[in-house]
Amino acid sequence: MRKLYYVPIIHTRADLGVIGGEAARRGVERLGEDVWTKHVETVSGFWHALEDYFSAFDAAGVRIYQDGMMTDREMGERIVKEGAEKGSKNFMIILGLLKKGAVLMKSEDFALLRKEYTLLLEISKAARPVKKLLSYLKYRLIKNRLLKKRDCYIAGMINDTLKDQETGVLFVGAYHGVRPNLAGDIQVTELKDIKKVRDYQSKFIHPERHKDEIAALSRYLVSPVETIPLKSRETG
């Protein structure tokens, strides 16, 4: 039996580089500073809960899979260290696990990542509203297909490199759909309920419609991690 801890994540500004700055600007512009500040506090609390969980995690020999990680070994570890230095909680956690003996794995295909990043960068850099709209529509046309390709690739890497009796940890955006493509003998444990993480992300952008739900989901996200073990498909 192979074990995989599945961590559905919310990317922070530090994770997204120049795109993160644009996302924050648009968030404040659309939702108002108060709502956006509460969102930032929720995401920070979410990562603090994950930090607490992994601080006591036995990481020796554990394979670490991270969305966006297109390399491993020295280059991959350098990316992790640089991300941690820039304030990424995601990479801070991974860096801590690597120091305790975990192994960073290549998870993504460079060509697919480059294509998506180029499209997002095109949106963020568009100076004129018409150009921004056209870039956005172009991205919307292919984003789901691109995401499915990335998810298949990530799952394939896990299937091929996580060996019998080994444990892995996957950090991946909550809207990814990696799990359906995982091999049947991999036992998956969610550290946060994927549906609730997705629900929060979809509802917080409409605070006037979902005030009570957003508050409840926010409390859940910042609460201590309670693992959700899921049976492998092989055993039903």
C-alpha positions as CSV (number, residue, x, y, z in Angstrom):
1,M,0.0,0.0,0.0
2,R,1.2,3.5,-0.9
3,K,0.1,6.5,1.1
4,L,-0.4,10.1,-0.1
5,Y,-1.3,13.1,2.1
6,Y,-3.3,15.4,-0.2
7,V,-3.0,19.1,0.8
8,P,-5.5,21.3,-1.2
9,I,-3.9,24.7,-1.0
10,I,-4.8,28.4,-1.5
11,H,-2.0,30.2,-3.2
12,T,-0.8,33.4,-1.6
13,R,0.6,36.5,-3.2
14,A,4.2,35.3,-2.5
15,D,3.5,32.1,-4.4
16,L,2.4,33.9,-7.6
17,G,5.1,36.5,-8.1
18,V,4.1,39.4,-10.4
19,I,0.7,37.8,-11.1
20,G,0.1,37.8,-7.3
21,G,0.5,41.6,-7.2
22,E,-2.1,42.0,-9.9
23,A,-4.5,39.6,-8.2
24,A,-4.2,41.5,-4.9
25,R,-4.8,44.8,-6.7
26,R,-7.9,43.5,-8.5
27,G,-9.1,41.9,-5.2
28,V,-9.0,45.2,-3.3
29,E,-10.6,47.0,-6.3
30,R,-13.5,44.6,-6.6
31,L,-14.2,43.6,-3.0
32,G,-13.0,46.6,-1.0
33,E,-10.0,46.7,1.3
34,D,-11.9,45.4,4.4
35,V,-13.1,42.2,2.7
36,W,-9.8,41.6,1.0
37,T,-7.9,42.1,4.4
38,K,-10.2,39.5,6.0
39,H,-9.5,37.1,3.1
40,V,-5.7,37.6,3.6
41,E,-6.1,36.9,7.3
42,T,-8.1,33.7,6.6
43,V,-5.5,32.4,4.1
44,S,-2.7,33.3,6.6
45,G,-4.5,31.3,9.3
46,F,-5.1,28.4,6.9
47,W,-1.3,28.2,6.3
48,H,-0.6,28.5,10.0
49,A,-2.8,25.5,10.7
50,L,-0.8,23.5,8.1
51,E,2.5,24.7,9.5
52,D,1.4,23.4,13.0
53,Y,0.5,20.0,11.5
54,F,3.7,19.6,9.6
55,S,5.9,20.7,12.5
56,A,5.3,17.3,14.1
57,F,5.3,15.3,10.9
58,D,7.8,12.5,10.5
59,A,9.2,13.4,7.1
60,A,12.2,11.0,6.8
61,G,12.0,9.5,3.3
62,V,8.7,11.1,2.4
63,R,8.3,12.2,-1.2
64,I,7.1,15.8,-1.7
65,Y,5.1,16.7,-4.7
66,Q,4.2,20.4,-5.3
67,D,2.1,21.9,-8.1
68,G,4.3,24.1,-10.3
69,M,7.5,22.1,-9.4
70,M,9.0,21.3,-12.8
71,T,12.4,20.1,-11.5
72,D,13.9,18.3,-8.4
73,R,17.3,17.8,-6.7
74,E,19.5,20.9,-6.4
75,M,17.6,23.1,-8.8
76,G,14.3,22.2,-7.2
77,E,15.6,22.8,-3.7
78,R,16.9,26.2,-4.8
79,I,13.5,27.1,-6.0
80,V,12.0,26.1,-2.6
81,K,14.6,28.1,-0.7
82,E,14.1,31.2,-2.8
83,G,10.3,30.9,-2.5
84,A,10.6,30.6,1.3
85,E,12.9,33.6,1.4
86,K,10.2,35.6,-0.5
87,G,7.6,34.7,2.1
88,S,5.8,31.7,0.6
89,K,4.3,29.7,3.5
90,N,3.9,26.8,1.1
91,F,7.7,26.7,0.5
92,M,8.5,27.4,4.1
93,I,6.7,24.2,5.1
94,I,8.3,22.2,2.3
95,L,11.8,23.5,3.3
96,G,11.1,22.4,6.8
97,L,10.2,18.9,5.6
98,L,13.3,18.7,3.4
99,K,15.4,19.5,6.4
100,K,13.8,16.6,8.2
101,G,14.7,14.1,5.4
102,A,11.9,14.5,2.9
103,V,12.7,14.2,-0.8
104,L,11.5,16.8,-3.3
105,M,10.1,15.3,-6.6
106,K,9.6,16.7,-10.0
107,S,5.8,17.1,-10.4
108,E,5.0,19.1,-13.6
109,D,5.7,19.4,-17.2
110,F,7.7,22.6,-18.1
111,A,5.9,23.2,-21.4
112,L,2.4,23.1,-19.8
113,L,3.5,25.4,-17.0
114,R,5.1,27.9,-19.4
115,K,2.0,28.0,-21.5
116,E,-0.3,28.8,-18.6
117,Y,2.1,31.3,-17.0
118,T,2.5,33.1,-20.4
119,L,-1.3,33.5,-20.7
120,L,-1.7,34.8,-17.2
121,L,1.2,37.2,-17.5
122,E,-0.4,38.5,-20.8
123,I,-3.6,39.3,-18.8
124,S,-1.8,41.0,-16.0
125,K,0.4,43.2,-18.3
126,A,-2.3,44.2,-20.7
127,A,-2.4,48.0,-20.6
128,R,-5.7,48.6,-22.3
129,P,-9.1,47.2,-21.1
130,V,-9.9,45.7,-24.6
131,K,-6.5,43.9,-24.7
132,K,-7.0,42.6,-21.1
133,L,-10.4,41.3,-22.0
134,L,-9.2,39.5,-25.1
135,S,-6.3,38.0,-23.2
136,Y,-8.7,36.8,-20.5
137,L,-11.1,35.3,-23.0
138,K,-8.2,33.5,-24.6
139,Y,-7.2,32.1,-21.3
140,R,-10.7,31.0,-20.4
141,L,-11.0,29.1,-23.7
142,I,-8.1,26.7,-22.8
143,K,-7.7,26.8,-19.1
144,N,-9.8,23.8,-18.2
145,R,-8.1,21.7,-20.9
146,L,-4.7,22.8,-19.7
147,L,-5.5,22.1,-16.1
148,K,-6.6,18.6,-16.9
149,K,-3.4,17.9,-18.8
150,R,-1.4,19.2,-15.8
151,D,-3.4,17.1,-13.4
152,C,-2.8,13.9,-15.5
153,Y,0.9,14.7,-15.6
154,I,1.1,15.2,-11.8
155,A,-0.8,12.0,-11.1
156,G,1.4,10.1,-13.5
157,M,4.5,11.3,-11.8
158,I,3.1,10.2,-8.4
159,N,2.0,6.9,-9.8
160,D,5.5,6.2,-11.3
161,T,7.7,7.4,-8.5
162,L,5.8,6.6,-5.2
163,K,6.8,3.1,-4.4
164,D,5.1,0.4,-2.4
165,Q,5.1,1.1,1.4
166,E,6.2,4.7,0.7
167,T,4.5,7.9,1.8
168,G,4.1,11.1,-0.2
169,V,2.7,14.6,0.3
170,L,1.0,16.5,-2.5
171,F,0.6,20.3,-2.2
172,V,-1.8,21.3,-5.0
173,G,-4.3,24.1,-5.7
174,A,-7.8,23.2,-4.5
175,Y,-9.2,23.4,-8.0
176,H,-6.9,20.8,-9.4
177,G,-8.3,17.3,-10.0
178,V,-5.4,15.0,-9.4
179,R,-7.0,12.4,-7.3
180,P,-9.2,10.7,-10.0
181,N,-6.0,10.0,-12.0
182,L,-4.1,8.4,-9.1
183,A,-3.4,4.6,-9.1
184,G,-6.0,2.5,-7.3
185,D,-3.6,1.3,-4.6
186,I,-2.7,4.7,-3.3
187,Q,-4.4,5.5,0.0
188,V,-5.2,9.2,0.1
189,T,-5.6,11.3,3.2
190,E,-6.9,14.9,2.8
191,L,-5.5,17.4,5.3
192,K,-8.3,19.8,4.6
193,D,-11.6,19.0,2.9
194,I,-11.1,19.9,-0.8
195,K,-14.8,20.8,-1.2
196,K,-14.7,23.3,1.6
197,V,-11.5,24.9,0.4
198,R,-13.1,25.3,-3.1
199,D,-16.4,26.6,-1.6
200,Y,-14.5,29.2,0.3
201,Q,-12.6,30.4,-2.7
202,S,-15.8,30.6,-4.9
203,K,-17.9,32.3,-2.2
204,F,-15.6,34.9,-0.8
205,I,-15.7,36.8,-4.0
206,H,-19.4,37.4,-3.4
207,P,-19.4,38.4,0.2
208,E,-22.8,40.1,0.0
209,R,-24.5,36.8,-1.0
210,H,-22.7,34.3,1.3
211,K,-21.8,36.2,4.5
212,D,-22.7,33.4,7.0
213,E,-21.2,30.6,4.8
214,I,-18.0,32.5,4.3
215,A,-17.6,33.0,8.0
216,A,-18.2,29.3,8.7
217,L,-15.8,28.3,6.0
218,S,-13.2,30.7,7.2
219,R,-13.4,29.3,10.7
220,Y,-12.9,25.8,9.3
221,L,-9.9,26.8,7.2
222,V,-8.0,28.3,10.1
223,S,-8.9,25.4,12.5
224,P,-6.3,22.7,13.4
225,V,-5.9,20.0,10.8
226,E,-8.0,17.0,11.2
227,T,-7.1,14.4,8.6
228,I,-9.7,13.0,6.4
229,P,-8.7,9.4,5.4
230,L,-10.1,8.2,2.1
231,K,-10.1,4.6,1.0
232,S,-8.0,3.7,-2.1
233,R,-10.1,2.8,-5.1
234,E,-8.5,-0.6,-5.1
235,T,-10.1,-1.4,-1.8
236,G,-13.3,0.4,-2.4
